[in-house]
Amino acid sequence: MTVRPSRSALYIPGSKERALNKARALPVDIILFDLEDAVAPDEKDNARKGLANALADGGYGVRQRIVRINGLDTQWGKADAAAVKDMACDAVLLPKVNSAADVDALAALVPDLPIWAMMETPQGILNAADIAAHPRIAGFVMGTNDLAKDLGAQGRTAMITSLQLCLLAARAHGIVALDGVYNAFKDEEGLRAECADGRAMGFDGKTLIHPAQVAICNAVFGPTPEEVDLAERQIAAFDDAMAAGQGVAVVDGKIVENLHIETAQATLAKAKAIAELEAT
């Protein structure tokens, strides 16, 4: 089983050389190089060129490198798309995706890179299943700030339906799903609680706005030693049960069936991938 960790995804301004350099040493799973919200209008051209040079220089290791461009309905979007198709990155992230037609438009401009979709509009949420089914889509990123604004929502609870609809669509079509940002980057307790909530819902990881958030996010979205131990014991017990001609096993007083073994195997594969990532 091949797993690529997606616990933490940190936004890095494409216009900030210092931030681009610092990102090479950060223990994040995904770097979201931003050409959109984090870059002022008069810096768009310079950011595009500077990011291309930074990616060409390399040094980001095995971290996933995803570039968020401006929307194709803006004056910068098509130039971003033309530039990103030649950048040394792993995928392109399209903001404010409303429908599969938006993905088609980018796919025509960027023929080879996987596409990730920012899910941050009411129309996009309602079309989540069609967007996730698009053959070029590899992941969803929840844009909870924009979504809250459009919904007039106050607090995370008001967005639960939107989050769950995107998760259902992502799981139905086998793509990655990342939770939205936590804005109070100095509030470690609040961040840990929201990460725990996102993991419990089923998100693969969380998007972050500050390097100080990385350690907590990685810890919450990664398997704990207790979870790894349980997974190993479940697999061993199930193998023994199968060898004895039994279809189920019992671990810690609970039935273990094949579906639990699939989860256990996924846990061990994720733990192994994380260990390999952190060793680089």
C-alpha positions as CSV (number, residue, x, y, z in Angstrom):
1,M,0.0,0.0,0.0
2,T,1.5,3.3,-1.1
3,V,0.6,6.4,1.0
4,R,1.7,10.0,0.6
5,P,1.2,11.9,3.9
6,S,-1.1,15.0,3.7
7,R,-1.2,16.0,7.3
8,S,-0.1,19.6,7.0
9,A,-0.3,21.9,4.0
10,L,1.3,25.4,4.6
11,Y,0.5,28.4,2.5
12,I,3.7,30.2,1.4
13,P,3.5,33.6,-0.4
14,G,5.0,33.2,-3.8
15,S,6.3,36.8,-3.6
16,K,8.4,36.4,-0.5
17,E,11.9,35.1,-1.2
18,R,12.7,34.6,2.5
19,A,9.5,32.5,3.0
20,L,10.3,30.4,-0.1
21,N,13.8,29.7,1.3
22,K,12.5,28.9,4.8
23,A,9.9,26.4,3.4
24,R,12.8,24.1,2.3
25,A,13.5,23.2,5.9
26,L,9.9,23.1,7.3
27,P,8.5,19.6,8.3
28,V,5.3,20.0,6.3
29,D,3.9,17.4,4.0
30,I,2.6,19.9,1.4
31,I,3.7,23.4,0.5
32,L,0.9,25.5,-1.0
33,F,2.9,28.2,-3.0
34,D,0.4,31.0,-3.2
35,L,0.1,33.4,-6.2
36,E,-3.5,34.4,-5.2
37,D,-4.5,36.0,-1.8
38,A,-1.0,36.3,-0.4
39,V,0.3,38.3,-3.3
40,A,-0.6,42.0,-3.8
41,P,-1.8,42.9,-7.3
42,D,1.3,44.9,-8.2
43,E,3.5,41.9,-7.2
44,K,1.8,39.3,-9.3
45,D,4.2,39.3,-12.2
46,N,7.3,39.3,-9.9
47,A,5.8,36.5,-7.7
48,R,5.2,34.3,-10.7
49,K,8.8,34.7,-11.9
50,G,10.3,34.4,-8.5
51,L,8.4,31.2,-7.7
52,A,9.4,29.6,-10.9
53,N,13.0,30.3,-10.1
54,A,12.7,29.0,-6.5
55,L,11.1,25.7,-7.7
56,A,13.7,25.3,-10.4
57,D,16.4,25.7,-7.7
58,G,14.7,22.8,-5.8
59,G,15.6,21.8,-2.3
60,Y,12.0,21.1,-1.2
61,G,12.7,17.4,-0.8
62,V,9.8,15.0,-1.0
63,R,7.2,17.5,0.1
64,Q,4.3,17.9,-2.3
65,R,4.7,21.2,-4.1
66,I,1.3,22.7,-5.1
67,V,0.9,26.1,-6.7
68,R,-2.3,28.1,-6.1
69,I,-3.0,30.4,-9.0
70,N,-5.4,33.2,-9.4
71,G,-8.9,32.4,-10.8
72,L,-9.2,32.3,-14.5
73,D,-11.8,35.0,-14.3
74,T,-9.2,37.4,-13.0
75,Q,-6.7,39.4,-15.0
76,W,-3.8,37.2,-13.7
77,G,-5.3,33.7,-13.9
78,K,-4.4,32.8,-17.5
79,A,-0.8,34.1,-17.1
80,D,-0.5,32.1,-13.9
81,A,-1.7,29.0,-15.7
82,A,0.7,29.5,-18.6
83,A,3.6,29.8,-16.1
84,V,2.7,27.0,-13.8
85,K,2.5,24.3,-16.5
86,D,6.3,24.7,-16.8
87,M,7.1,25.0,-13.1
88,A,8.8,22.2,-11.2
89,C,5.7,21.5,-9.1
90,D,3.4,18.5,-8.4
91,A,0.0,20.1,-8.9
92,V,-1.9,23.3,-9.5
93,L,-4.6,24.6,-7.1
94,L,-7.6,26.5,-8.6
95,P,-9.5,28.8,-6.3
96,K,-13.3,29.2,-6.1
97,V,-14.2,26.2,-8.2
98,N,-17.9,26.3,-8.9
99,S,-18.3,23.4,-11.3
100,A,-16.5,20.8,-13.3
101,A,-16.5,23.3,-16.2
102,D,-14.1,25.4,-14.2
103,V,-11.7,22.4,-14.0
104,D,-12.1,21.8,-17.7
105,A,-11.0,25.4,-18.4
106,L,-7.8,25.0,-16.4
107,A,-7.2,21.5,-17.8
108,A,-7.1,22.9,-21.3
109,L,-4.4,25.4,-20.2
110,V,-2.4,23.0,-18.0
111,P,-2.5,19.7,-19.8
112,D,-0.2,17.6,-17.6
113,L,-0.4,18.6,-13.9
114,P,-2.9,17.2,-11.5
115,I,-5.5,19.8,-10.4
116,W,-6.7,20.5,-6.9
117,A,-9.8,22.5,-6.2
118,M,-10.5,25.1,-3.6
119,M,-14.0,24.4,-2.3
120,E,-15.1,27.8,-1.0
121,T,-18.3,28.8,-2.6
122,P,-21.9,27.7,-2.1
123,Q,-22.2,26.7,-5.8
124,G,-19.0,24.7,-5.5
125,I,-20.2,22.8,-2.4
126,L,-23.4,21.9,-4.1
127,N,-21.4,20.6,-7.1
128,A,-18.8,18.8,-5.0
129,A,-19.6,15.3,-6.4
130,D,-19.2,16.4,-10.0
131,I,-16.0,18.3,-9.3
132,A,-14.5,15.3,-7.4
133,A,-15.4,13.0,-10.3
134,H,-13.4,15.0,-12.8
135,P,-10.5,12.9,-14.1
136,R,-7.9,15.6,-13.5
137,I,-8.9,16.4,-9.9
138,A,-6.5,15.0,-7.2
139,G,-7.6,16.9,-4.1
140,F,-10.0,19.2,-2.4
141,V,-8.9,22.1,-0.2
142,M,-11.6,23.7,2.0
143,G,-11.6,27.5,1.8
144,T,-13.5,28.0,5.0
145,N,-12.9,31.8,5.3
146,D,-14.5,32.6,1.9
147,L,-17.2,30.0,2.5
148,A,-18.1,31.5,5.8
149,K,-18.3,34.9,4.2
150,D,-20.6,33.7,1.4
151,L,-22.8,31.8,3.8
152,G,-23.0,34.5,6.3
153,A,-21.9,31.8,8.8
154,Q,-20.6,32.4,12.3
155,G,-18.3,29.6,13.5
156,R,-17.3,26.2,12.3
157,T,-20.5,24.4,13.3
158,A,-22.5,26.4,10.7
159,M,-20.2,24.9,8.0
160,I,-20.5,21.3,9.0
161,T,-22.8,20.4,6.1
162,S,-20.5,21.9,3.6
163,L,-17.5,20.2,5.1
164,Q,-19.2,16.8,5.1
165,L,-20.5,17.1,1.5
166,C,-17.0,17.7,0.3
167,L,-15.7,14.8,2.3
168,L,-18.4,12.5,0.9
169,A,-17.5,13.6,-2.6
170,A,-13.7,13.1,-2.0
171,R,-14.1,9.7,-0.5
172,A,-16.5,8.6,-3.2
173,H,-13.9,9.4,-5.8
174,G,-10.7,8.6,-4.0
175,I,-9.1,12.0,-3.7
176,V,-7.4,13.9,-0.9
177,A,-9.4,16.3,1.3
178,L,-7.8,19.0,3.4
179,D,-9.6,21.0,6.1
180,G,-9.6,24.8,6.1
181,V,-7.2,27.1,8.0
182,Y,-7.4,28.1,11.6
183,N,-6.9,31.8,11.7
184,A,-5.7,32.4,15.3
185,F,-2.2,31.1,14.7
186,K,-1.1,31.8,18.3
187,D,-4.0,29.8,19.8
188,E,-2.4,26.4,20.1
189,E,-5.3,24.9,22.2
190,G,-7.9,26.0,19.6
191,L,-5.8,24.7,16.7
192,R,-5.4,21.3,18.4
193,A,-9.1,21.1,19.0
194,E,-10.0,22.0,15.4
195,C,-7.4,19.6,14.0
196,A,-8.9,16.9,16.2
197,D,-12.3,17.7,14.9
198,G,-11.1,17.6,11.3
199,R,-9.4,14.3,11.8
200,A,-12.5,12.8,13.5
201,M,-14.6,13.9,10.5
202,G,-12.2,12.2,8.1
203,F,-10.0,14.9,6.6
204,D,-6.5,13.8,5.5
205,G,-4.9,16.9,6.9
206,K,-5.3,20.7,7.4
207,T,-4.2,23.8,5.6
208,L,-2.1,26.2,7.7
209,I,-1.2,29.9,7.6
210,H,1.9,29.9,9.9
211,P,4.9,27.6,10.4
212,A,4.1,27.6,14.2
213,Q,1.0,25.5,13.4
214,V,2.9,22.7,11.7
215,A,3.9,20.6,14.7
216,I,0.4,20.4,16.2
217,C,-1.1,19.6,12.9
218,N,1.3,16.8,12.1
219,A,0.8,15.3,15.6
220,V,-2.9,15.3,15.4
221,F,-3.3,14.0,11.8
222,G,-0.5,11.4,12.2
223,P,-1.1,7.9,13.7
224,T,-0.3,7.8,17.5
225,P,2.0,5.1,18.9
226,E,-1.2,3.6,20.5
227,E,-2.9,3.5,17.1
228,V,0.1,1.9,15.5
229,D,0.3,-0.7,18.3
230,L,-3.4,-1.5,18.0
231,A,-3.1,-1.9,14.2
232,E,-0.2,-4.3,14.6
233,R,-2.0,-6.4,17.1
234,Q,-5.2,-6.5,15.0
235,I,-3.3,-7.7,12.0
236,A,-1.5,-10.3,14.0
237,A,-4.7,-11.6,15.6
238,F,-6.6,-11.7,12.4
239,D,-3.8,-13.6,10.7
240,D,-3.9,-16.1,13.5
241,A,-7.7,-16.4,13.2
242,M,-7.6,-16.9,9.5
243,A,-4.9,-19.6,9.9
244,A,-7.2,-21.4,12.3
245,G,-10.1,-21.2,9.9
246,Q,-12.0,-18.4,11.6
247,G,-13.3,-15.3,9.9
248,V,-13.0,-12.9,12.8
249,A,-10.6,-12.2,15.7
250,V,-10.9,-10.5,19.1
251,V,-8.5,-7.7,20.3
252,D,-9.1,-5.8,23.5
253,G,-12.5,-7.4,23.8
254,K,-13.6,-6.1,20.4
255,I,-14.4,-8.0,17.2
256,V,-11.8,-7.6,14.4
257,E,-13.1,-8.2,10.9
258,N,-11.6,-7.7,7.4
259,L,-12.8,-4.1,7.3
260,H,-10.8,-3.3,10.5
261,I,-7.7,-4.9,8.9
262,E,-8.0,-2.6,5.9
263,T,-8.0,0.4,8.3
264,A,-5.1,-1.1,10.3
265,Q,-3.0,-1.6,7.2
266,A,-3.7,2.0,6.1
267,T,-2.6,3.2,9.6
268,L,0.7,1.3,9.3
269,A,1.3,2.4,5.8
270,K,0.7,6.0,6.8
271,A,3.1,5.7,9.8
272,K,5.8,4.2,7.6
273,A,5.4,7.0,5.0
274,I,5.6,9.6,7.7
275,A,8.7,8.1,9.1
276,E,10.3,8.0,5.7
277,L,9.3,11.6,5.0
278,E,10.7,12.8,8.4
279,A,14.0,10.9,7.7
280,T,14.7,13.0,4.6
